[in-house]
Amino acid sequence: MEPPTAARDSTPLSGGLLIDGTWEPAEATFSCSDPALPSRLTGSYALASPSDVRRAYAAAGRAAPGWAALAAQERANVLARAAEILERDREILAAQITADMGKPLRDARGEAGRGAAVLRYYAGEAVAASGEIYPSADPSMWLFTVEQPVGVVTAITPWNFPVALPLWKVAAALGFGNCVVWKPAEAATGSAVLVARALLEAGVPAGALNLVSGRGRDLSEAIVGAPELAALTFTGSVQVGLALREALATRTTKLQLELGGKNAAVVLADADLPDAAAQVARGAMNCAGQRCTATSRAYVVEDVYEEFSALLVDAVSALRVGEPSEETTDVGPLASEDQLRKVERYLDLAREERVTVLCGGRVSEREGLYVEPTVYADVAPDSPLVLDEIFGPVLCLAPVADQAEALRRANDSEFGLSSSVFTRDLGRALDFIRSTQSGVVQVNRETGGLEPHVPFGGLKNSSTMQREQGKAARQFFTDTKTVYVRPR
Ligand code: NAD
């Protein structure tokens, strides 16, 4: 097996097509460039064809019985070794994440570490107690459940967390005994190649993990039509997620969709305002706003609106925008030209709608795909700026009369992924927790940032009701058999 070129220094990475344990040469390729310096090529990857996808599923189908039959401890050992490899190669991996999508190196390092933590968590889960024993009406009967791998799982992943997010899916699927066909986002293929290499080096056998790089829309039919496909886990846009659901409507394939967000923070009069401003600034601008859990709306009670907005503008203005490879950078470039154009359309709309610009509001003049961290005020509640997921460093701030209005405005969204309330009043916090329409609720904390062992997902258009991570992962990546044993 020929490993693809390592991502060291400025050597562009290659590869992307891993089928049946072999990195295959590409018949056609696509290239990726550095969001901080778009003239610099960072990688050239295989453009998989539908027939490559079919071969990947066939390989996964062949490998499935053997991987499922392995002692769970052996699968756990493989994941734990992969965690060590990710830690050993943390700097290489972090540099690749930064090169792929412009995440500041400091955050990219954190993400690589999170990837290792996710692998360790699922190494533990692979050998955790499973199944349940039930009493039967017949006391001589043994009645219990066993959990088994579902078979072949597909993971389709986005570019914004190129290492940790795919591992929520791939490590869980492998740990519970499934084989995987992984389709990473085009922009994150370099990171995906490194993660797949780490898993192979750790001992994932041929066919248990297959990587098909390339354009999702060209591979969709081959993915949803694969007879081996037992479960599909997708993170990405609402549009693509719902299209996949429709394409699978006539099949019994398990489906998990993690989609968009338009997350609101509510700031009440008794909040620790400087702390709340720092949290909201970070929530909105971390990863240049390209997180499904990013804070993109803030509703602040009138009594403290002026004070909070001044603190927020100070906190946002203090963020250092710059080269993602610099250790001190807080906000890097957007991930791609497409992303930049999309966010720019919203900045244009804000000018047309004559909203108040508290800071930012422009594409940066520096080289690279940068947008100035932006805070808008006086935006109409029905403006696309308030309703749409912009997926950029843009926050809409609005005053509200009281907590009831804040909650109504926060809930007035097609999305329901995460929300925050800032208050020192326990009763108010509990009211918010009860009434906010989101799958994640944070008190005195920004809307993003969850650990790997807790359920993650949203309400409304943010997810299907099937959660990811934690115990929810076991439910999704295993099937339950109910067993009656009548001893003779
Ligand atoms: P996207 O939907 O365009 O792409 C996601 C993945 O789907 C990529 O791998 C892409 O190649 C693939 N894809 C695209 N079209 C496809 C098709 N027709 N069939 C099969 N696969 C296809 O999303 P994106 O631009 O990569 O990511 C940004 C979106 O992801 C945002 O909406 C964001 O909110 C969402 N996101 C959600 C979460 C979450 O957990 N809820 C986390 C991160 C990102």
Residues whose N, C-alpha, C, O or C-beta is under 5 A from the ligand:
A	BS01	NAD	I156 T157 P158 W159 K183 P184 A185 E186 G214 R215 G216 R217 S220 T235 G236 S237 V238 V240 E258 L259 G260 G261 C292 S462
